[in-house]
Amino acid sequence: MGGHVINAAKKMDGVRIKAGLDQSTNVVKDVPVVDSLDKAFQYGAFNMVLDFSKPAALDNVLRASEQWECPLVIATTGHSPEQQKAIEAEAKKRAILKSTNFSMSVFKWVKACAAIAAAFKDNPEVDIEIMEAHHNRKADGPSGTAKTVAEAILKARGWGQIVDRTPDNANRQPGDIGLSFMRGGNVPGYHEVCFFSPTGELRINEREYGREGFAAGALDACKMMNGKKSAGRLYTLDDLVK
């Protein structure tokens, strides 16, 4: 994702990547990449910090945002409940946006799924299941995007519960919004929501063709977050995109 972010930034007005932080030093497309936060500090002040890493890097990510007193955009998923609490605590001090997916097509897809769920909210015979697929290197599952659409559906329908489909949770209970996933190959991302009724079914899906949309969307979010102050809570894409 770092390479995609750098590529997207070169095509975008008003955005410049000053440095990157990774597990090893390198130069990627003229952008210096360092292996410690102290080395990154040598490049002076930053207007934004963008996190496309892993949950294990969270302490450094929060430290960087604190050091430069700048907004933070978190595009990493799979944080533990304790890490989520830490992020929310920091959001009370400075502007932090966290999203499970920065693709604008996914953003609109979530809205569409929620609208369909709302239309079925008075019909208890409609069963809802969510399936997602990603590449074989993705460590967490179900994906953050699958959880996000499940939460949006639950809120729109107004009743039920979100269930990870495992052998112990295979039997459907009334109100279940089931989550299942697959891992394989080099799939950038695929999500499908299925609404099953006794007489038919409705499926609405989204598929990413590459990672470029994630990078461009995250950089757009950085531009919108630039200069913002703490909202006393985490910012979401709903705060920025109308």
N, C-alpha and C positions, 0 to 999 in steps of 0.2 A: 504493500500500500504506500510505503514511503516514496517509491519511484513514481507511482501514479499521481501522488499529491504534487511532487515536483513538476511533473509534466503538465498537470492541470494549471499550476501556478504560472508557468511560463506563458500560458495562453490567456491569462486573466489580468485585466487591468487592475492596478492598485494592490497587487499581492506580490510579495517577495519572500521566499524562504531563506532566512539568514543562516540557519544551521539545523542539523538533525541530530537526534540522540538514539544510539543503537548499542548493541552489545560489542561492536567492533568499530574501529575507525576506518574511514573510507572517504572518498569524494564521489558523489553521485550526481552526474549531470551538472557539474560545477558547484554543487552545494556541499560544504564540508559536513561530514557526519562524525561525531565524537562518541566516545564510549563512557563518558562520565558527565554528570551535571556540572561539576566544577569547571570542566573544559568548555562547556556550552556557555557558561557565564562570561567567558573571555570575549565573546562576540558582542558584548554590550547589552543594551536593553531591547526587549522584544515587546511588540504590541499585543501579541496573542500567543497562546500555547495550544497546539493541536495534538491530541493523543490518539494515535492509531497504533496501539501496542498490545500489551497483555496485562491482566489484572496485577501481576507481580510487580509491575512498574509503577503502580499508583502512587507510592510514597514520593518517588522522584518527580512524577507529574505534578502533584500538588505542591511540592517544594518549589518547582520552577515557576508556577503561577504565583506563588507567594513572594518569591524573590523579586520578580519583575513587577509585582502588583498589577497584573494584567488579567483580562478575562481568559477563561479556559474552555475549550470545546473538547468533550470526551466522546470519542467514537468507538471506544473499546467496550466489549460486552463480557459477561461472565464474572462480574464482580460478586464477591461474597456479601451476605447481608451486613457483615461488619464493615466491609469496604464501602458499601452503599451508604451506610450511616456516616462514615467519615466524609464522603463526598458531599452529602447533604449538609453536614456541619460547616464545611468550608464554603458552601454556597451562601451561607449567611454573612460571610465576610467579603466576598467578591463575586463577580458575575461568572457563573458556570453553566454551560449548556451541556446536557447529556442526552444523547439519542442513540437508539439501537440501530438506526439506519438513516443515512443522509441522502438516499435517492429520492428525488421528488416524485417519481412514479410510484414508489413504495408508499410515500406519504399520502398520496391520493388514493392508492389502493386500500390502505387502512381505513380511510374515511368512507370509502364505498362499502367495505365489509361491515362497518358499524351501522351504516344506513340500512343495509339489508337486514341485519340482526334486529334493528329497531322495528322494522316492518313485521317481523315474526314474533315480537315480544309477547303477544297474547296467545300464541299457539304453542302449547307445551309438547305437541307431537313432533315439532321440528328439532332434529338432532344436529348438533354442530361439531365438526371435527376439523382440525388444522394439521396439515402435513408440510414439512419443509425438508429441503435437501441442500447440502453444501459440500464443498471439496473435502478430501480426506485428511486435510491438515487442520481443520477447524476443531478446536479442543472442547468447546462447550456445546451443550444441546439440552433442550430445544434452543434454537437461536433466539437472540434478543428480539428480533423482529417478530417471530412467532408469538413470543410472550406479549409483545406490544399489541399485536392485533387481537390476541385473546382478551387482553384487558379492555381494549376498546369495545369489543363485542359484548363482554360482560356488562360494561357500563351502559351500553346502548340498550341491551335487552332488559337489564334491571334485575335479573335473578339468575341463579345457578352457581356453578363453581368451575374453576379451571383445573384440569387433571392431566398430569403427565401419564401417557399411556405406557404402562409397564405390565408384566405378567400379573402383578398384584392388583392392577387397576384396569384390567381389560374389560370387565363387565360394566356396561353402560348404566349409569344412574341418571334419574331425571335431572335435567339442567346441566349435565356435563358439557364442558367445552374441552374436547380432548386434544392433546398435543402429542404428535409423533414426529420422528425425524429419521433421515438417512444421511450417510456420509460416504462419499466416493468420488474418485476422479478429480476433476478440476472445476466443479460446478461453482460459479460465482455466487449463485443464490437463486433458490426457487421456493415459493410459498403458495399454498393452495388452501382455501377455506371451502368446506363442503357443508351445505345445508340440506339435510335429508328429511323428507316428509314421507308419510305412508304411500303417497301416490307418485313421487318423483324426487328429483334432486336438482340443486343448483350449485354450480362450482364457479368460484372466481379466483383466478390465480395471477401471479406476477412472476416474471422471470427476468433476471439480469443477464445481459449478454457479456458483460465484463465489469471490471472494477472502476472504470473511469467515472461512472456516474456517482459512485460513492465519494471519490476524491473531489470532484467538482462541487458536489453538494456540501461537503464538509468545509471547503474553502469559502463558498458562498455564506455559510453559517458564520465563519470567522469574520467575514466582512461585516455582517449584520451585528455581530456581538462586539466588534471593536468599539471601545470607549464606553461600553455599558457598565453600570454599577450593579451591585448586588440587588436582587429582587427579594432577598430574604428566603429564597427557595431556589431550587434548580429551574433554570430556563428550559423550555421545551421548544420544539419546532413550531408548535401551535402559537407560541408567543411571537414568532418571527414571520411566519408564512400564513397569510390570510387567504 
